[in-house]
Structure formats: structure tokens, C-alpha cells
Amino acid sequence: MRIWDTKYISGRVAWLTAILFVLLTAAVLALTAAAFRLGRFRVPALCGCAATAAAACLLYRWVYRPYRESAKVLQLFATGYTLHGLFDQRLPLSPEIEGVTRKVWEIITTDELISATKKQAQ
């Protein structure tokens, strides 16, 4: 799954976030350049640059990194490489995916699966 694919909502959110971040950064840099040209408002302009950098770090650590971890686990599950990593996710992508994960766990741990496997083996 590619993150920039607009076929998926996650790709659309990634594009929108990138565009908004570029626009915000350009606006802050333009205001900073104007403040230094005028010789006034230097401190607020530098605070704006610092706030933009802090927002970028927060976005990366709070949203992007957990998203990539969850997406990687889901991709490994879909390709058949892991099963238990699916249940050990730090943050689920959505309440619906968390519900699906819980339901899969219930199916795996029930006696139905064990008895069905025994019947197939016989």
C-alpha cells in the first residue's frame, strides 16, 4: 500500500496535509522576510518559524509515525507474515479496524476454530 495513492482516504489525507504544510511554511517564511525587511516584528516572526517547526515535529511523531507502524503491521498481516503483531498495535488506525482486530482475535481463540481444524484434519 502506497501512502500517496489517492485511491485511499489515507493517501488523500497525506496529500492534503503536505499541501497545507507547504502553504503554512511559505506564509510563515514570507511574513518573516517582510518582518526583517521592515525591521520590526522580528521576535513574532521567529516565534512563527519556531511554531511551524514544532507543529511539523508534532505531526510527524503523533500522527505519521504511528500510522506507518500500523500500516506496516496490517500489510504484514495481509501478506501472511504475521498474526500476533496485529493484536499488539500501539494505536489502531480507526475504531472500525480496532473492532475488526478484536473480532479476528475472538475467532482465533474460540473453540470453533479448533474444532473446525480437527474436523478438517480428520
Residue, then its C-alpha position, 0 to 999 in steps of 0.5 A: m500500500r502506497i501512502w500517496d495513492t489517492k485511491y485511499i482516504s489515507g493517501r488523500v489525507a497525506w496529500l492534503t496535509a503536505i499541501l497545507f504544510v507547504l502553504l503554512t511554511a511559505a506564509v510563515l517564511a514570507l511574513t518573516a522576510a517582510a518582518f526583517r525587511l521592515g525591521r520590526f516584528r522580528v521576535p513574532a516572526l521567529c516565534g512563527c518559524a519556531a511554531t511551524a517547526a514544532a507543529a511539523c515535529l508534532l505531526y510527524r511523531w503523533v500522527y505519521r509515525p504511528y500510522r506507518e507502524s500500523a500500516k506496516v503491521l496490517q500489510l504484514f498481516a495481509t501478506g501472511y507474515t504475521l498474526h500476533g503483531l496485529f493484536d499488539q498495535r500501539l494505536p489502531l488506525s480507526p475504531e472500525i479496524e480496532g473492532v475488526t482486530r478484536k473480532v479476528w482475535e475472538i475467532i482465533t481463540t474460540d473453540e470453533l476454530i479448533s474444532a473446525t481444524k480437527k474436523q478438517a484434519q480428520 
